């Protein structure tokens, strides 16, 4: 079964002209700019940034977290795999070629790495913090589907983890991925066929509500502008 089939928002005021002018100016000063409205809506939510390797996820996560904090939203920035945990160390060993696991074991390892942080994620959400995540459950699903794993089984493994409220897919081709990092590529980065299948799976997942697909095959400033525009449209602040 292919990865594609597996993942198949004044009325005009009247009166003295000068008074109206000053009142309107005061309202304009008080009215949030579009991105301020956006970040207020993201408080207490998980925003996952997804994409194949070298799509620019870390850059977008850092920018988005900084933007949220600048507008007064308490924000946590994290990512998966979390290589600092015990299971993260094992994932590192696999990616370096020091371990060999069948696809099912790798899937469980990556999912368990997310479960290691489940209590912390829920605590942040309870505090009303925005959580910006570099890869989350969708990454596991996309890469698992790319390897032919059963969708129902993969979803069951993820069941119970806090759900992403919004997922931003930074879309690039495997060739762009390769051009951005030509050496020291890990066990997954080296397989362009796997990246192509994962990209296809991501596109299938992105048909669901709560996903934004952004063409990320360009410079950082353009990608950032595209992400902001997509957020504004999605959240009704454009």
C-alpha positions as CSV (number, residue, x, y, z in Angstrom):
1,X,0.0,0.0,0.0
2,X,1.4,3.4,-1.0
3,X,1.8,6.3,1.5
4,X,-0.9,8.2,-0.4
5,X,-3.5,5.6,0.0
6,X,-2.6,4.9,3.6
7,X,-3.1,8.4,4.7
8,X,-5.9,8.7,2.4
9,X,-13.0,38.0,10.3
10,X,-17.7,49.9,11.6
11,X,-20.3,51.1,10.7
12,X,-19.8,54.7,9.7
13,X,-20.1,57.2,12.5
14,X,-21.7,60.6,12.3
15,X,-21.2,63.9,14.2
16,X,-18.5,66.5,14.7
17,X,-15.7,65.8,12.2
18,X,-12.8,66.5,14.5
19,X,-14.3,64.4,17.4
20,X,-14.9,61.5,15.0
21,X,-11.3,61.8,13.7
22,X,-9.8,61.7,17.2
23,X,-12.1,58.8,18.3
24,X,-11.1,56.9,15.1
25,X,-7.4,57.5,15.8
26,X,-7.8,56.2,19.3
27,X,-9.5,53.1,18.1
28,X,-6.8,52.5,15.5
29,X,-4.1,52.8,18.2
30,X,-6.0,50.3,20.4
31,X,-6.8,47.9,17.6
32,X,-4.2,45.0,17.5
33,X,-2.2,44.5,14.3
34,X,-3.2,41.3,12.4
35,X,-0.3,39.2,13.8
36,X,-1.2,40.3,17.4
37,X,-4.7,38.9,17.0
38,X,-3.1,35.8,15.5
39,X,-0.9,35.1,18.5
40,X,-3.6,35.8,21.0
41,X,-5.6,33.0,19.4
42,X,-2.6,30.6,19.7
43,X,-2.3,30.9,23.5
44,X,-2.9,27.5,25.1
45,X,-2.5,25.6,21.9
46,X,-0.1,23.3,20.2
47,X,1.3,24.5,16.9
48,X,3.3,21.8,15.2
49,X,5.7,22.6,12.4
50,X,6.1,19.6,10.0
51,X,7.9,18.7,6.9
52,X,10.6,16.4,5.5
53,X,14.2,16.8,6.5
54,X,15.8,20.2,5.9
55,X,12.4,21.9,5.2
56,X,13.3,24.8,7.6
57,X,11.2,23.7,10.6
58,X,13.7,24.8,13.3
59,X,14.0,28.3,11.7
60,X,10.2,28.7,11.5
61,X,9.7,27.4,15.1
62,X,12.3,29.8,16.5
63,X,10.7,32.8,14.6
64,X,7.1,31.8,15.6
65,X,8.0,31.3,19.3
66,X,9.8,34.7,19.3
67,X,6.8,36.3,17.7
68,X,4.5,34.8,20.2
69,X,6.6,35.9,23.2
70,X,7.0,39.4,21.7
71,X,3.3,39.8,21.8
72,X,3.0,38.7,25.4
73,X,2.0,35.0,24.9
74,X,3.8,32.6,27.2
75,X,5.4,30.2,24.9
76,X,7.4,27.0,25.0
77,X,9.5,25.8,22.1
78,X,10.3,22.1,21.9
79,X,10.7,19.4,19.3
80,X,10.8,15.7,18.6
81,X,12.7,13.5,18.6
82,X,13.8,14.8,22.0
83,X,17.4,13.5,21.9
84,X,18.0,14.4,25.6
85,X,15.7,11.7,27.0
86,X,16.7,8.1,27.5
87,X,14.8,7.0,24.5
88,X,16.1,10.0,22.6
89,X,19.6,8.6,23.1
90,X,18.5,5.3,21.5
91,X,17.0,7.2,18.5
92,X,20.3,9.0,18.1
93,X,22.2,5.7,18.0
94,X,19.9,4.4,15.3
95,X,20.2,7.5,13.2
96,X,24.0,7.2,13.4
97,X,23.9,3.7,12.2
98,X,24.8,2.2,15.6
99,X,21.6,0.3,16.0
100,X,19.3,-1.6,13.7
101,X,15.5,-1.9,14.3
102,X,12.6,-3.1,12.1
103,X,10.2,-0.3,11.1
104,X,7.6,-1.3,13.7
105,X,10.2,-1.0,16.5
106,X,11.4,2.4,15.2
107,X,7.8,3.6,15.1
108,X,7.2,2.6,18.7
109,X,10.5,4.2,19.7
110,X,9.6,7.6,18.2
111,X,6.1,7.5,19.6
112,X,7.4,6.5,23.1
113,X,9.8,9.5,22.9
114,X,6.7,11.8,22.6
115,X,5.1,10.0,25.4
116,X,8.1,10.7,27.6
117,X,7.1,14.4,27.4
118,X,3.3,14.0,27.7
119,X,2.9,15.2,31.3
120,X,5.0,18.3,30.6
121,X,3.1,19.1,27.5
122,X,-0.2,18.9,29.4
123,X,1.1,21.1,32.2
124,X,2.1,23.8,29.7
125,X,-1.3,23.7,28.1
126,X,-3.1,23.9,31.5
127,X,-1.0,27.1,32.2
128,X,-2.3,28.6,28.9
129,X,1.1,28.5,27.2
130,X,1.5,28.2,23.5
131,X,3.6,25.2,22.5
132,X,5.6,25.4,19.3
133,X,6.8,22.0,18.3
134,X,9.4,21.1,15.7
135,X,7.8,17.8,14.5
136,X,5.0,16.0,16.5
137,X,2.7,13.0,16.0
138,X,2.2,13.8,12.3
139,X,5.8,13.3,11.7
140,X,5.6,9.8,13.0
141,X,2.5,9.0,11.0
142,X,4.0,10.4,7.8
143,X,7.3,8.6,8.0
144,X,5.6,5.4,9.2
145,X,3.2,5.5,6.3
146,X,6.2,6.1,4.0
147,X,7.5,2.7,5.2
148,X,4.2,0.9,4.7
149,X,3.1,0.7,8.3
150,X,-0.6,0.2,9.2
151,X,-2.4,3.5,9.7
152,X,-4.8,2.3,12.4
153,X,-2.0,0.8,14.4
154,X,0.1,4.0,14.2
155,X,-2.9,6.1,15.3
156,X,-3.6,3.8,18.2
157,X,0.0,4.2,19.4
158,X,-0.4,8.1,19.4
159,X,-3.9,8.0,21.0
160,X,-3.9,9.9,24.3
161,X,-1.2,12.4,23.5
162,X,-2.3,16.0,23.4
163,X,-3.5,16.8,19.9
164,X,-1.9,19.5,17.7
165,X,-4.4,22.4,17.3
166,X,-2.6,23.7,14.2
167,X,-0.1,22.0,12.0
168,X,2.1,24.0,9.5
169,X,3.5,21.8,6.7
170,X,6.7,23.3,5.2
171,X,6.7,21.7,1.8
172,X,9.8,20.9,-0.1
173,X,10.9,18.2,-2.4
174,X,13.6,15.6,-1.6
175,X,15.9,17.3,-4.1
176,X,15.6,20.6,-2.2
177,X,16.3,18.7,1.0
178,X,19.5,17.2,-0.5
179,X,20.6,20.6,-1.8
180,X,20.4,22.1,1.7
181,X,22.5,19.4,3.3
182,X,24.8,17.5,1.1
183,X,27.0,15.7,3.7
184,X,26.5,14.1,7.1
185,X,23.0,13.0,6.4
186,X,21.4,10.5,8.8
187,X,19.7,7.2,8.1
188,X,16.5,8.8,7.0
189,X,17.9,11.9,5.2
190,X,20.0,9.5,3.0
191,X,16.9,7.9,1.6
192,X,15.3,10.2,-1.0
193,X,12.7,7.6,-1.8
194,X,11.7,7.6,1.9
195,X,11.5,11.4,1.9
196,X,9.4,11.4,-1.3
197,X,6.9,8.9,0.3
198,X,6.9,10.9,3.6
199,X,6.1,14.1,1.6
200,X,3.2,12.3,-0.1
201,X,1.9,11.1,3.2
202,X,2.1,14.6,4.6
203,X,0.1,15.9,1.7
204,X,-2.6,13.3,2.5
205,X,-2.6,14.2,6.2
206,X,-2.8,17.9,5.3
207,X,-6.2,17.4,3.7
208,X,-7.7,17.3,7.2
209,X,-8.8,20.5,9.0
210,X,-6.2,22.4,11.0
211,X,-3.4,22.1,8.5
212,X,-1.6,24.9,6.6
213,X,0.6,24.0,3.6
214,X,3.4,26.5,2.9
215,X,5.8,26.3,-0.1
216,X,9.2,26.4,1.7
217,X,11.5,25.9,-1.2
218,X,12.7,29.5,-1.1
219,X,14.6,31.9,1.2
220,X,13.9,32.3,4.9
221,X,12.3,35.7,4.7
222,X,9.9,34.6,2.0
223,X,8.9,31.5,4.0
224,X,8.3,33.5,7.1
225,X,6.0,35.9,5.2
226,X,4.1,33.0,3.7
227,X,3.7,31.4,7.1
228,X,2.4,34.7,8.6
229,X,0.0,35.2,5.7
230,X,-1.3,31.6,6.0
231,X,-1.8,32.0,9.7
232,X,-3.8,35.2,9.2
233,X,-6.1,33.7,6.7
234,X,-6.6,30.5,8.7
235,X,-7.3,32.4,11.9
236,X,-9.4,35.0,10.3
237,X,-7.2,38.0,10.9
238,X,-6.2,38.9,7.4
